Amino acid sequence: MKVAKKKKCEPFAGLGPDVVLNVVEQALGVRCSNMFRPLNSYINRVFELEQVDKQGLVVKFYRPGRWSEAALREEHAFLLELAEQEIPVVAPVILQDGSTLGSANGLFFAIFPKRGGRSCDEYTDDQWLEIGRLLGRVHNIGGLRGAPHRPVLGPDHSAVEQLAYLLEGDCVQTELKGELGEICTTILAEIRPLFAGCEQIRIHGDCHFANMIHRPGESFVLIDFDDMVMGPPIQDLWMLLPGDVAESFVEIDLFVEVYETFRPFDRRSLRLVEPLRALRYIHYMAWCARQAFEDGDTRAIDDFGTRDYWQREINDLKDQLMRIRKTPSSFGNML
């Protein structure tokens, strides 16, 4: 079954090599070589460039309507605060006008220094200690102030908005909207008490293997803060774990050992791992819908929007609800 698309929108249609190179040269007051390499990005448009002195640059043009100017500036401010404390992140460079956020062709953009590296599929014990040290330092800075223009991760904020987007639009078949809405609403109702009173600070928000790059002999570098949110610190840990909490006690123990040299770790927040996994399901469905139905072209999943796709998602959410219900309220002295 084919799913009808909205009229195709091409906000990035004018971003050819000449336009992008001119924008960067004018913003930085430098000369670039002719290198122009598009990089993978589902949402934004990202290009690798090079100055004539061989210094590599990456320019990111943000998709219109996804973030407000204020929200983008909060992301940049967080990165600059982290870089000032010599925490290994890739912060935007300062443009000639003294800002980190430029505007051209109706699009906001930012320029970053190129940082090479690779992601690791599995971490050694020493690397888990390094990750604990890195995220402890990041969260220590993240807790210093808020970000009122970024989403709040939780059942009463971003998840409600994402679910409404799915149910009010045309991406879900009418006959499946009731079942999808019911399982999502049930999950949100059951996890809501778990989030009551939990710490909400500035966090990376999308901290998975691909966003933690490594070079031999150097520390990990945390990249791509595009999904920065206000949320519980455990969000930046659980996607790195090799399994659920019960399968990851060794890794969590190593992480916490060094994390707590910078800030306390609330062990009660481990009960949020499965609820956060459920929220990610909802967010990811809405993310796919926005890519497929707002620009009419990008698809992260080949059969997205079909009846089979939504039925699989509903079944996965039902399974996830059972995982949430089986999660112990406390892990006792195991950690």
C-alpha positions as CSV (number, residue, x, y, z in Angstrom):
1,M,0.0,0.0,0.0
2,K,1.4,3.3,-1.0
3,V,1.1,6.3,1.3
4,A,0.2,9.7,0.0
5,K,2.8,12.3,0.4
6,K,2.4,16.0,1.0
7,K,3.6,18.3,-1.7
8,K,7.4,18.0,-1.9
9,C,9.2,20.9,-0.2
10,E,12.8,21.6,-1.2
11,P,14.2,24.1,1.3
12,F,17.8,23.2,0.4
13,A,17.4,23.2,-3.4
14,G,19.7,26.2,-3.8
15,L,22.6,24.9,-1.9
16,G,25.0,24.2,-4.8
17,P,28.8,24.3,-4.4
18,D,29.2,27.9,-5.5
19,V,26.5,29.1,-3.1
20,V,27.8,27.2,-0.1
21,L,31.5,28.1,-0.7
22,N,30.6,31.8,-1.0
23,V,28.5,31.7,2.2
24,V,31.3,30.2,4.2
25,E,34.0,32.4,2.7
26,Q,32.0,35.5,3.5
27,A,31.0,34.3,7.0
28,L,34.6,33.5,8.0
29,G,36.6,35.9,5.9
30,V,38.7,33.1,4.5
31,R,39.4,31.5,1.2
32,C,38.3,27.9,0.5
33,S,39.6,25.4,-2.0
34,N,37.2,23.8,-4.5
35,M,36.6,20.8,-2.3
36,F,32.8,20.3,-1.7
37,R,31.7,17.0,-0.2
38,P,28.1,16.4,0.9
39,L,27.9,14.4,4.2
40,N,25.1,12.1,5.3
41,S,22.3,13.9,7.2
42,Y,18.6,13.0,7.1
43,I,17.4,16.3,8.5
44,N,19.9,19.1,7.8
45,R,22.3,19.6,4.9
46,V,25.9,19.2,5.8
47,F,29.0,19.7,3.7
48,E,32.7,19.2,4.2
49,L,34.9,22.0,2.9
50,E,38.5,22.9,3.1
51,Q,40.3,26.2,3.5
52,V,43.2,26.9,1.1
53,D,45.6,26.2,4.0
54,K,44.1,22.7,4.2
55,Q,42.2,23.3,7.4
56,G,39.0,21.2,7.2
57,L,35.6,22.7,7.8
58,V,32.0,21.3,8.1
59,V,29.1,23.6,7.4
60,K,25.6,22.7,8.6
61,F,22.4,24.3,7.1
62,Y,19.5,23.7,9.5
63,R,16.2,22.5,8.2
64,P,13.7,25.4,8.4
65,G,11.0,25.1,11.0
66,R,12.6,22.4,13.1
67,W,14.4,24.7,15.6
68,S,13.8,28.3,16.4
69,E,16.7,30.7,16.3
70,A,16.7,30.9,20.1
71,A,16.8,27.1,20.4
72,L,19.8,26.9,18.0
73,R,21.6,29.6,20.0
74,E,21.0,27.5,23.2
75,E,22.7,24.5,21.5
76,H,25.7,26.6,20.5
77,A,25.9,28.2,23.9
78,F,26.1,24.8,25.6
79,L,28.8,23.7,23.2
80,L,30.8,26.8,23.8
81,E,30.5,26.4,27.6
82,L,31.8,22.8,27.3
83,A,34.7,23.7,25.0
84,E,35.7,26.5,27.3
85,Q,36.1,23.9,30.0
86,E,38.2,21.8,27.6
87,I,35.6,19.1,27.4
88,P,36.1,17.2,24.1
89,V,33.2,18.4,21.9
90,V,33.1,20.0,18.5
91,A,31.9,23.6,19.1
92,P,30.9,26.0,16.3
93,V,33.5,28.5,15.1
94,I,33.0,32.2,15.7
95,L,31.9,34.0,12.5
96,Q,33.1,37.5,11.5
97,D,30.1,39.1,13.1
98,G,31.0,37.6,16.5
99,S,28.1,35.0,16.4
100,T,28.1,31.3,15.8
101,L,24.8,31.2,13.9
102,G,24.6,32.7,10.4
103,S,21.8,33.2,8.0
104,A,21.8,32.9,4.2
105,N,19.2,32.0,1.5
106,G,16.5,31.9,4.3
107,L,18.4,29.2,6.2
108,F,20.4,29.3,9.4
109,F,23.8,27.7,9.3
110,A,26.8,27.0,11.5
111,I,30.4,26.1,10.7
112,F,32.5,23.6,12.7
113,P,36.1,22.5,12.5
114,K,36.4,19.0,11.0
115,R,37.2,16.3,13.5
116,G,38.0,12.8,12.3
117,G,37.4,9.6,14.2
118,R,35.4,6.4,14.3
119,S,32.7,5.0,16.5
120,C,33.3,1.9,18.6
121,D,30.7,-1.0,18.7
122,E,31.9,-2.2,22.0
123,Y,33.8,-0.5,24.8
124,T,36.6,-1.8,27.0
125,D,36.6,-1.3,30.8
126,D,39.0,1.6,30.4
127,Q,36.7,3.2,27.8
128,W,33.7,2.9,30.1
129,L,35.7,4.8,32.7
130,E,36.5,7.4,30.1
131,I,32.8,7.7,29.1
132,G,31.8,8.2,32.7
133,R,34.4,10.9,33.0
134,L,33.3,12.6,29.8
135,L,29.5,12.5,30.6
136,G,30.1,13.5,34.2
137,R,31.9,16.7,33.0
138,V,29.2,17.4,30.3
139,H,26.4,17.0,32.8
140,N,28.2,19.1,35.4
141,I,28.1,22.0,32.9
142,G,24.6,21.0,31.7
143,G,23.2,21.5,35.2
144,L,24.4,25.0,35.6
145,R,21.5,26.6,33.7
146,G,18.4,25.8,31.7
147,A,17.5,25.9,28.0
148,P,13.9,27.2,27.9
149,H,13.7,27.0,24.1
150,R,14.7,23.3,23.8
151,P,12.3,20.3,24.3
152,V,11.8,18.7,27.7
153,L,12.2,15.0,27.5
154,G,9.4,13.2,29.3
155,P,5.8,11.9,29.1
156,D,4.2,15.2,29.6
157,H,6.1,17.3,27.1
158,S,7.8,16.2,23.9
159,A,6.2,12.7,23.7
160,V,2.7,14.2,23.9
161,E,3.5,16.6,21.1
162,Q,5.0,13.8,18.9
163,L,2.0,11.5,19.5
164,A,-0.4,14.3,18.5
165,Y,1.6,14.9,15.3
166,L,1.2,11.3,14.4
167,L,-2.5,11.0,15.2
168,E,-3.6,14.3,13.8
169,G,-1.8,13.9,10.4
170,D,-2.3,11.6,7.4
171,C,0.7,9.3,8.0
172,V,-1.2,6.6,10.0
173,Q,-4.0,4.7,8.4
174,T,-7.3,5.7,10.0
175,E,-8.2,2.2,11.1
176,L,-4.9,2.0,13.1
177,K,-4.9,5.4,14.8
178,G,-7.1,4.2,17.6
179,E,-4.8,1.2,18.5
180,L,-1.6,3.3,18.1
181,G,-3.1,6.1,20.3
182,E,-4.3,3.6,22.9
183,I,-0.9,1.8,23.4
184,C,1.0,5.1,23.5
185,T,-1.4,6.8,25.9
186,T,-1.2,3.7,28.2
187,I,2.6,3.8,28.2
188,L,2.7,7.5,28.9
189,A,0.2,7.1,31.8
190,E,2.2,4.3,33.4
191,I,5.6,6.0,33.2
192,R,4.4,9.4,34.2
193,P,4.8,8.8,38.0
194,L,8.4,7.6,37.4
195,F,9.4,11.0,36.0
196,A,7.9,12.9,38.9
197,G,10.7,14.9,40.6
198,C,13.5,13.6,38.4
199,E,16.4,15.9,37.6
200,Q,16.0,17.8,34.3
201,I,19.3,19.3,32.9
202,R,20.8,20.2,29.6
203,I,21.9,16.9,28.0
204,H,23.1,15.7,24.6
205,G,19.9,13.8,24.1
206,D,21.0,11.5,21.3
207,C,24.1,9.9,22.9
208,H,24.6,6.7,20.9
209,F,27.7,5.0,19.5
210,A,27.8,7.0,16.3
211,N,27.9,10.3,18.2
212,M,30.9,9.2,20.4
213,I,33.9,9.2,18.1
214,H,37.4,8.0,19.0
215,R,40.9,8.3,17.7
216,P,43.7,6.0,18.9
217,G,45.7,7.6,21.6
218,E,43.1,10.4,22.1
219,S,40.0,10.8,24.3
220,F,36.4,10.3,23.1
221,V,34.8,13.3,21.4
222,L,31.1,13.8,21.8
223,I,29.6,15.2,18.5
224,D,26.3,16.3,17.1
225,F,24.3,18.1,19.8
226,D,21.4,18.8,17.3
227,D,19.0,16.9,19.5
228,M,20.0,18.6,22.8
229,V,17.1,18.6,25.3
230,M,16.3,19.3,28.9
231,G,16.1,15.8,30.3
232,P,17.2,13.2,32.9
233,P,21.0,12.5,32.8
234,I,20.4,8.7,32.4
235,Q,19.2,9.5,28.8
236,D,22.8,10.0,27.8
237,L,23.8,6.6,29.1
238,W,21.3,4.0,28.3
239,M,21.8,3.9,24.5
240,L,25.5,3.1,25.0
241,L,24.8,0.1,27.2
242,P,25.2,-3.4,25.7
243,G,21.8,-4.5,26.9
244,D,19.1,-3.7,29.5
245,V,20.0,-2.6,33.0
246,A,20.1,-6.2,34.3
247,E,22.5,-7.2,31.6
248,S,24.8,-4.2,32.0
249,F,25.7,-4.0,35.7
250,V,29.4,-4.2,35.1
251,E,29.4,-1.4,32.6
252,I,27.1,0.8,34.7
253,D,29.3,0.2,37.8
254,L,32.4,1.3,35.8
255,F,30.6,4.4,34.5
256,V,29.2,5.5,37.8
257,E,32.6,5.0,39.5
258,V,34.1,8.0,37.7
259,Y,30.9,9.9,36.9
260,E,30.5,10.5,40.6
261,T,33.9,12.2,40.8
262,F,32.2,15.1,39.0
263,R,28.5,15.0,40.1
264,P,26.2,12.6,42.0
265,F,24.5,9.8,40.0
266,D,20.9,9.0,40.9
267,R,20.7,5.2,40.9
268,R,16.9,5.5,41.1
269,S,17.0,6.9,37.5
270,L,18.0,3.4,36.2
271,R,14.2,2.6,36.4
272,L,13.8,5.2,33.6
273,V,15.7,3.2,31.0
274,E,12.8,1.2,29.7
275,P,10.4,4.2,29.8
276,L,13.0,6.3,27.9
277,R,13.3,3.5,25.4
278,A,9.5,3.7,24.9
279,L,9.7,7.5,24.4
280,R,12.4,7.0,21.8
281,Y,10.1,4.7,19.9
282,I,7.4,7.4,19.8
283,H,9.9,10.1,18.9
284,Y,11.4,8.0,16.1
285,M,8.1,7.3,14.5
286,A,7.3,11.0,14.5
287,W,10.8,11.8,13.2
288,C,10.3,9.5,10.3
289,A,6.9,11.0,9.6
290,R,8.3,14.5,9.4
291,Q,11.0,13.4,7.0
292,A,8.7,11.6,4.7
293,F,5.7,13.9,4.8
294,E,7.2,17.4,5.2
295,D,9.9,17.2,2.6
296,G,8.2,14.5,0.6
297,D,11.4,12.7,-0.2
298,T,13.6,11.6,2.7
299,R,12.9,8.1,4.1
300,A,14.8,6.4,6.8
301,I,12.8,3.2,6.4
302,D,11.8,1.8,3.1
303,D,8.2,0.7,4.0
304,F,7.6,3.6,6.4
305,G,3.9,4.6,6.5
306,T,2.5,1.3,5.2
307,R,0.0,-0.7,7.2
308,D,2.6,-3.4,7.9
309,Y,5.0,-0.7,9.3
310,W,2.5,0.7,11.8
311,Q,1.3,-2.8,12.9
312,R,4.9,-3.7,13.7
313,E,5.4,-0.5,15.6
314,I,2.2,-1.1,17.6
315,N,3.3,-4.7,18.4
316,D,6.8,-3.4,19.5
317,L,5.2,-0.8,21.8
318,K,3.0,-3.5,23.4
319,D,6.2,-5.6,24.0
320,Q,7.9,-2.5,25.4
321,L,5.0,-1.9,27.8
322,M,5.5,-5.4,29.2
323,R,9.3,-4.7,29.7
324,I,8.3,-1.5,31.6
325,R,6.0,-3.4,33.8
326,K,8.6,-6.1,34.5
327,T,11.3,-3.5,35.5
328,P,11.9,-3.6,39.3
329,S,11.2,-0.4,41.1
330,S,14.6,-0.6,42.6
331,F,17.8,-2.4,41.8
332,G,18.7,-2.7,45.5
333,N,22.4,-3.3,46.3
334,M,23.2,-4.7,42.8
335,L,24.8,-1.3,41.9
